[in-house]
């Protein structure tokens, strides 16, 4: 069984970007919004991690682990799986003998 066979879920990764100014109430300042970055990306979501992760000055508990292929995903992104939004706390690159293989992301539910 290959790694790709284990990716039984699909997710959408969103990135925080600046959007065009649509009205004059913002005084010409571009609005910031989440926009889709990767859509229907194969992944696997595993619950029950309970690992402490330091984010800035605070320590938070990671509730889930997300496994994805070697894709463009960072701690500044967020992930949507089965219509539930998760904050990415930590991204770890995993390698095999030939190079980058997949990424393991620690997540918590956006509240």
Residue frames as a rotation matrix with the C-alpha (Angstrom) as fourth column:
UNK 1
0.583 0.813 0.000 0.00
0.813 -0.583 0.000 0.00
0.000 0.000 -1.000 0.00
UNK 2
-0.348 -0.726 0.593 1.42
0.719 -0.613 -0.328 3.37
0.602 0.312 0.735 -1.01
UNK 3
-0.830 -0.014 -0.558 1.28
0.418 -0.677 -0.605 6.65
-0.370 -0.736 0.567 0.88
UNK 4
-0.838 0.525 -0.147 -1.25
-0.508 -0.654 0.561 8.04
0.199 0.545 0.815 -1.63
UNK 5
-0.341 0.727 -0.596 -3.61
0.190 0.674 0.714 5.14
0.921 0.130 -0.368 -0.83
UNK 6
-0.458 0.100 -0.883 -3.68
0.885 0.151 -0.441 6.25
0.089 -0.983 -0.158 2.82
UNK 7
-0.963 0.115 -0.243 -4.92
-0.083 -0.987 -0.139 9.76
-0.255 -0.113 0.960 1.95
UNK 8
-0.621 0.772 0.135 -8.63
0.782 0.599 0.174 9.01
0.053 0.214 -0.975 2.31
UNK 9
0.275 0.686 -0.674 -9.90
0.633 -0.657 -0.410 12.58
-0.723 -0.314 -0.615 2.92
UNK 10
-0.122 -0.351 0.928 -9.77
0.857 -0.510 -0.080 15.71
0.501 0.786 0.363 0.81
UNK 11
0.128 0.079 -0.989 -9.13
0.776 -0.629 0.050 19.24
-0.618 -0.774 -0.142 2.03
UNK 12
0.579 0.002 0.815 -9.09
0.558 -0.730 -0.395 22.82
0.594 0.683 -0.424 0.88
UNK 13
-0.198 -0.713 -0.672 -6.19
0.946 -0.319 0.061 25.01
-0.258 -0.624 0.738 2.00
UNK 14
0.769 0.471 0.432 -6.87
0.555 -0.828 -0.084 28.71
0.318 0.304 -0.898 2.35
UNK 15
-0.381 -0.917 -0.122 -4.37
0.915 -0.355 -0.190 31.56
0.131 -0.184 0.974 2.43
UNK 16
0.413 0.461 -0.785 -4.88
0.625 -0.771 -0.124 35.05
-0.663 -0.439 -0.607 3.90
UNK 17
-0.465 -0.551 0.693 -4.56
0.885 -0.302 0.354 37.50
0.014 0.778 0.628 1.01
UNK 18
-0.581 0.264 -0.770 -5.30
-0.034 -0.953 -0.301 41.11
-0.813 -0.148 0.563 0.17
UNK 19
-0.067 0.646 0.761 -8.28
0.938 0.300 -0.172 41.68
-0.339 0.702 -0.626 -2.07
UNK 20
-0.632 -0.122 0.765 -9.13
0.558 -0.757 0.340 44.58
0.538 0.642 0.547 -4.34
UNK 21
-0.860 0.360 -0.361 -10.79
0.040 -0.657 -0.753 47.65
-0.508 -0.662 0.551 -2.89
UNK 22
-0.575 0.716 0.396 -14.51
0.785 0.346 0.513 47.44
0.231 0.606 -0.761 -3.67
UNK 23
0.599 0.784 0.162 -15.85
0.691 -0.609 0.389 50.50
0.403 -0.121 -0.907 -1.89
UNK 24
-0.017 -0.611 0.791 -14.69
0.066 -0.790 -0.609 53.81
0.998 0.041 0.054 -0.48
UNK 25
0.862 0.395 0.317 -15.47
-0.276 -0.158 0.948 53.06
0.425 -0.905 -0.027 3.18
UNK 26
0.731 -0.649 -0.211 -12.01
0.655 0.581 0.483 51.50
-0.191 -0.491 0.850 3.65
UNK 27
0.780 -0.387 -0.492 -10.26
-0.320 -0.922 0.219 54.67
-0.538 -0.013 -0.843 2.45
UNK 28
0.583 -0.511 -0.632 -8.30
-0.733 0.006 -0.680 52.86
0.351 0.860 -0.371 -0.26
UNK 29
-0.377 -0.695 0.613 -6.89
-0.868 0.496 0.030 50.17
-0.325 -0.521 -0.790 2.06
UNK 30
-0.361 0.234 -0.903 -7.15
-0.552 0.727 0.409 46.70
0.752 0.646 -0.133 0.49
UNK 31
0.510 0.606 0.610 -9.38
-0.860 0.345 0.376 44.29
0.017 -0.717 0.697 2.36
UNK 32
-0.699 -0.714 -0.046 -7.86
-0.706 0.698 -0.119 41.07
0.117 -0.050 -0.992 3.70
UNK 33
0.456 0.874 0.169 -9.70
-0.874 0.475 -0.101 37.79
-0.169 -0.102 0.980 3.27
UNK 34
-0.283 -0.453 0.845 -9.17
-0.252 0.886 0.390 34.05
-0.925 -0.103 -0.365 3.17
UNK 35
0.369 0.374 -0.851 -9.01
-0.922 0.030 -0.387 32.70
-0.119 0.927 0.355 -0.39
UNK 36
0.896 0.029 0.442 -8.71
-0.027 1.000 -0.012 29.12
-0.443 -0.001 0.897 -1.62
UNK 37
0.084 -0.949 -0.304 -5.12
-0.894 -0.206 0.397 28.08
-0.439 0.238 -0.866 -2.31
UNK 38
-0.919 -0.276 -0.281 -5.30
-0.368 0.859 0.357 24.28
0.142 0.432 -0.891 -2.81
UNK 39
-0.014 0.992 0.122 -8.70
-0.985 0.007 -0.173 22.73
-0.172 -0.122 0.977 -3.56
UNK 40
0.878 0.478 -0.037 -9.66
-0.479 0.874 -0.077 19.04
-0.004 0.085 0.996 -3.12
UNK 41
-0.108 -0.982 -0.156 -6.14
-0.841 0.173 -0.512 18.07
0.530 0.076 -0.845 -2.07
UNK 42
0.482 0.233 -0.844 -5.84
0.108 0.941 0.322 14.43
0.869 -0.246 0.428 -0.95
UNK 43
-0.359 -0.554 0.751 -5.11
-0.720 -0.347 -0.601 14.24
0.593 -0.757 -0.275 2.79
UNK 44
0.002 0.384 -0.923 -5.67
0.501 0.799 0.333 12.21
0.865 -0.464 -0.191 5.94
UNK 45
-0.068 0.088 0.994 -6.99
-0.677 -0.736 0.018 13.74
0.733 -0.672 0.110 9.16
UNK 46
-0.147 -0.066 -0.987 -6.20
0.542 0.829 -0.136 11.92
0.827 -0.555 -0.086 12.42
UNK 47
0.507 0.423 0.751 -7.63
-0.345 -0.699 0.627 13.07
0.790 -0.577 -0.208 15.76
UNK 48
0.986 0.087 -0.144 -6.38
0.098 0.394 0.914 12.90
0.136 -0.915 0.379 19.31
UNK 49
0.208 -0.975 0.084 -2.85
0.305 -0.017 -0.952 14.26
0.929 0.223 0.294 19.13
UNK 50
0.942 0.242 -0.232 -2.89
0.293 -0.262 0.919 16.36
0.162 -0.934 -0.318 22.32
UNK 51
0.044 -0.998 -0.048 0.61
0.991 0.050 -0.125 17.71
0.127 -0.042 0.991 21.68
UNK 52
0.570 0.073 -0.818 1.72
0.392 -0.900 0.193 21.10
-0.722 -0.431 -0.542 23.01
UNK 53
0.065 -0.507 0.860 2.87
0.962 -0.197 -0.190 23.55
0.266 0.839 0.475 20.33
UNK 54
-0.181 -0.178 -0.967 4.34
0.538 -0.841 0.054 27.00
-0.823 -0.511 0.248 20.97
UNK 55
0.129 0.298 0.946 2.71
0.931 -0.365 -0.012 29.62
0.342 0.882 -0.324 18.74
UNK 56
0.249 -0.153 0.956 4.29
-0.084 -0.987 -0.136 33.01
0.965 -0.047 -0.259 19.35
UNK 57
-0.580 -0.468 0.667 4.26
-0.637 -0.251 -0.729 33.61
0.509 -0.847 -0.152 23.10
UNK 58
0.133 0.718 0.683 1.52
-0.954 0.281 -0.109 31.12
-0.270 -0.637 0.722 23.93
UNK 59
-0.939 -0.337 0.072 1.39
-0.319 0.929 0.186 27.34
-0.130 0.151 -0.980 24.12
UNK 60
0.055 0.984 -0.167 -1.61
-0.990 0.033 -0.134 25.65
-0.126 0.172 0.977 22.50
UNK 61
-0.312 -0.057 0.948 -2.73
-0.223 0.975 -0.014 22.04
-0.924 -0.216 -0.317 22.28
UNK 62
-0.658 0.068 -0.750 -2.82
-0.744 0.096 0.661 20.45
0.117 0.993 -0.012 18.82
UNK 63
0.016 0.807 0.590 -6.05
-0.699 0.431 -0.571 18.47
-0.715 -0.404 0.571 18.47
UNK 64
0.883 0.351 0.311 -5.44
0.009 0.651 -0.759 16.82
-0.469 0.673 0.572 15.07
UNK 65
-0.360 -0.932 -0.041 -2.72
-0.122 0.004 0.992 15.73
-0.925 0.362 -0.115 12.67
UNK 66
0.799 0.551 -0.240 -3.14
-0.276 -0.018 -0.961 16.22
-0.534 0.834 0.138 8.92
UNK 67
-0.243 -0.845 0.477 -1.03
0.259 0.418 0.871 14.30
-0.935 0.335 0.117 6.43
UNK 68
0.836 0.416 -0.358 -0.66
-0.221 -0.341 -0.914 15.73
-0.502 0.843 -0.193 2.90
UNK 69
0.624 -0.636 0.455 1.71
0.777 0.446 -0.443 15.17
0.079 0.630 0.773 0.00
UNK 70
-0.387 -0.832 -0.398 4.65
0.777 -0.526 0.345 17.46
-0.497 -0.176 0.850 -0.69
UNK 71
0.250 0.605 0.756 2.50
0.852 -0.509 0.125 20.55
0.460 0.612 -0.643 -1.37
UNK 72
-0.656 -0.436 0.616 2.76
0.206 -0.889 -0.410 24.30
0.726 -0.142 0.673 -0.69
UNK 73
0.585 0.799 -0.141 1.30
0.335 -0.079 0.939 24.62
0.739 -0.597 -0.314 2.82
UNK 74
-0.549 -0.790 0.273 2.52
0.130 -0.403 -0.906 26.78
0.825 -0.462 0.324 5.73
UNK 75
-0.613 0.260 -0.746 1.63
0.787 0.125 -0.604 27.71
-0.064 -0.957 -0.282 9.31
UNK 76
-0.854 0.301 -0.425 -0.02
-0.234 -0.951 -0.202 30.91
-0.465 -0.073 0.882 8.03
UNK 77
-0.654 0.635 -0.410 -2.65
-0.393 0.178 0.902 28.89
0.646 0.752 0.133 6.10
UNK 78
-0.378 0.578 0.724 -5.79
-0.692 0.343 -0.635 27.19
-0.615 -0.741 0.270 7.32
UNK 79
-0.965 0.002 -0.263 -7.43
-0.163 0.781 0.603 23.94
0.206 0.624 -0.753 6.22
UNK 80
-0.095 0.976 0.197 -11.05
-0.958 -0.037 -0.284 22.93
-0.270 -0.216 0.939 5.68
UNK 81
-0.933 -0.100 -0.347 -11.91
-0.186 0.956 0.226 19.22
0.309 0.275 -0.910 5.96
UNK 82
-0.478 0.834 -0.277 -15.54
0.786 0.546 0.288 18.06
0.392 -0.080 -0.917 5.88
UNK 83
0.254 0.605 0.754 -16.74
0.340 -0.786 0.516 21.68
0.905 0.126 -0.405 6.26
UNK 84
0.880 -0.094 -0.466 -14.77
0.441 -0.207 0.873 22.17
-0.179 -0.974 -0.141 9.51
UNK 85
0.656 -0.642 0.396 -12.04
-0.144 -0.622 -0.770 24.82
0.741 0.448 -0.501 9.55
UNK 86
0.739 -0.518 -0.431 -8.70
0.658 0.420 0.625 24.12
-0.143 -0.745 0.651 11.25
UNK 87
0.812 -0.583 -0.031 -5.79
-0.584 -0.812 0.000 26.39
-0.025 0.019 -1.000 12.10
UNK 88
0.645 -0.682 -0.345 -2.37
0.377 0.677 -0.632 25.05
0.665 0.278 0.694 11.12
UNK 89
0.956 -0.286 0.062 -0.05
-0.176 -0.392 0.903 25.23
-0.234 -0.875 -0.425 14.14
UNK 90
0.003 -0.994 0.106 3.03
-0.584 0.084 0.807 23.45
-0.812 -0.064 -0.581 12.81
UNK 91
0.910 0.164 -0.380 4.13
-0.411 0.466 -0.783 21.98
0.049 0.869 0.492 9.47
UNK 92
0.121 -0.872 0.475 6.83
-0.474 0.370 0.799 19.29
-0.872 -0.322 -0.369 9.48
UNK 93
0.360 -0.109 -0.927 8.47
-0.907 0.192 -0.375 18.10
0.219 0.975 -0.029 6.26
UNK 94
0.456 -0.196 0.868 8.94
-0.286 0.892 0.351 14.33
-0.843 -0.408 0.351 6.16
UNK 95
0.121 -0.530 -0.839 11.50
-0.992 -0.085 -0.090 12.74
-0.023 0.844 -0.536 3.86
UNK 96
0.956 -0.036 0.292 12.29
0.043 0.999 -0.017 9.35
-0.291 0.029 0.956 2.46
UNK 97
0.211 -0.962 0.174 15.71
0.576 0.266 0.773 8.32
-0.790 -0.063 0.610 1.16
UNK 98
-0.159 -0.246 0.956 15.27
0.982 -0.140 0.127 10.31
0.103 0.959 0.264 -2.07
UNK 99
-0.884 -0.131 0.448 14.05
0.136 -0.990 -0.021 13.66
0.446 0.042 0.894 -0.68
UNK 100
-0.702 0.672 0.236 10.83
-0.660 -0.489 -0.571 15.37
-0.269 -0.556 0.786 0.38
UNK 101
-0.924 0.373 -0.080 7.97
0.331 0.888 0.318 12.88
0.190 0.268 -0.945 0.69
UNK 102
0.105 0.989 0.108 5.03
0.651 -0.150 0.744 14.40
0.751 -0.008 -0.660 2.57
UNK 103
-0.661 -0.244 0.709 4.09
-0.290 -0.789 -0.542 16.97
0.692 -0.564 0.450 5.20
UNK 104
-0.218 0.532 -0.818 2.63
0.863 0.496 0.093 16.43
0.455 -0.686 -0.568 8.64
UNK 105
-0.505 0.136 0.852 0.58
-0.150 -0.986 0.069 19.34
0.850 -0.093 0.518 9.99
UNK 106
-0.691 0.318 -0.649 -0.58
0.722 0.261 -0.641 19.82
-0.035 -0.911 -0.410 13.58
UNK 107
-0.517 0.632 0.577 -4.00
0.111 -0.619 0.777 21.45
0.849 0.466 0.250 13.73
UNK 108
-0.793 0.500 -0.348 -6.61
0.410 0.016 -0.912 22.84
-0.451 -0.866 -0.218 16.07
UNK 109
-0.056 0.884 0.465 -10.22
0.991 -0.007 0.132 23.71
0.120 0.468 -0.876 15.35
UNK 110
-0.831 -0.134 0.540 -10.91
0.166 -0.986 0.010 27.38
0.531 0.098 0.842 14.60
UNK 111
-0.303 0.721 -0.623 -13.21
0.943 0.135 -0.303 28.72
-0.135 -0.679 -0.721 17.30
